[in-house]
Amino acid sequence: MKRALMALACAATAALVAPAVAAPAQAQTSTQAQAPAADPVAALRQQFAAGHGVRFVSSGTLSMAGVTAVKFTSNGGMAFGRSGVVASDSTQKMKYSDLLKKEDEDLKDAEKPLHSIVIGGTGYLSGGVFSSLLPEGKSWLRLPGQRPGSSSSLGEFVNPIDWRSLKTVLATTRAKGPGGSVNGAKTTLYRGTITLAQLMKVSPGIKDSFGGLGSNPAKTVVSWKLWIGSDQLVRRASATADLKTKVKDDYVTFTLTDDTTYAGWGKKVTVKAPPKSQVANLTDLDGDVPDTTGTVILPND
């Protein structure tokens, strides 16, 4: 059987967030002593102040029938404002199976590191699938209409940096117990299941990443785990789900997993836009813009 492949996109939906704001006076006010948070949602919202941020390391896989088709990693930092994440700077990498690369030469550029910045709802992307598209003298592509809040290259099921998403996920907790140490912090492990439909109601990013896959969100179950420190801040989050999508007259199921650790809560994360002289617009590209909505790898005769 011959495989025709649709590449998993690794660009715009993976871009993280918006502008760095950190006036010294505000930063000093936000670091004043606060009462211990009663729960993880309250602890997260206490972090939302200019001058605060968090760093992350994320990894995951996309597989079919037990065979890994794509591996991805991402690391960087998010800066906070009063409403939540207001800036991010991350580097993302994709690793495709040898089979995919043999079938699609375009994946060569997709495996190059992608540097992603989003400021004020505007994304800036450098490398990755855009490496061969940018005009001479330009190293960044400007993309408007980006949304803050993801740490994953493929889109994440559980976003513990969004307090609404965190609250919704924790409400589906089925068990908790000792979680061991994560980045030096003693944790409690929470675990449970939630449907993709429930996540979509509270997370526009989830809807953007997974809404077009053709699976039934109400029947798609996401198994999740959260490792939460004694300060009630999330130190690690992982999730997995089997996503079923229709191809012609048949259905194909693929499994997506993601795992992210968080460190440096409350420390400043600075995000700067690239120099204007190095930024190109969509109209400047030497070719079509790669699909960034997230497609899947499908078997076909």
Steps between C-alpha positions, in 0.01 A plus 500: 500500500631836402477794738398843383585746777360827621768679708426612852543881500738655754461876468229753585282301740817417694592868544462594863411849613507878520688806638751522781396764755706552812540849637728487807242653736235250396742211539581609856134521592425157357776332700370616838409227746167332428287260698553136402263396223219266602497308172686475166267740319547771763877438501516541123299823504733642766780464247327724249692824549749702300850378571395139557539206265578132468726281286400169343632192321252300293512177300256263335423252226250431227457131420282256311455130580778523755749647250635849574467727198602833653693605809500862615672712762464860609664716764485865596336747733172680554459846649189594697282806531189557709278296267733206451774418249596810304822392329703199398823401333555135409695264278316202355631191322327223305646159416321298232534127440723390213193378313342844503817671384534257208144574392516878541817700436335815641544353849874572485438867582231405750766326711706818531459680836216753500546811714164645601416836661155654539453861608172686529319227307762511226720198443856495368636172361853418391634174359305177462278476194559870432875461449478488121207739461636821650645757256870583507601709802196396703513240777156540661141473378234718658163328559207700644219360710696268727367386837697454824519189709656184351829330578471224241603472136187306414252659733446376854192344653549636853618859535571559872608861432138590414308516828165418338643190337677401823178537699304291250761223494537482879122463533535162326761367747451130574798438727797669661805389694874557542662622179866495593740784418477711183784746441577486871144560616306240699169441326155346525384313191145567380352286223175462314322500165312768310339520157640710219162675483534617862847637429384680185235690698763671716800511264486670156848362433375142540216569257740649245746212525264204506160621383563427132624145535162341446492310829199516731610733785228372735625142462873576498638431848818675616689333787696757698744533791609810693791514746434787741750638752440589865461862385206377286680585173505247217847349447412248231206419274444206267213376289418244232204432273400283206364722223276342238459668164324403177702439183281445195265219609710375788612616844858527624606532864825666607636561849635835613695540826657805659704556816616837637701602806497851650769677703596846620152612601497870584828581329511759225485385138596763243367476145608737222380531143760436229653804322256648248765486230504118526122449489303401189125503451286226347495686168881485487528120509662314210227236485177390666458520876518149654180365654508591869169364622631154587447212261547134569697217350260268329534161327372474144511241222 
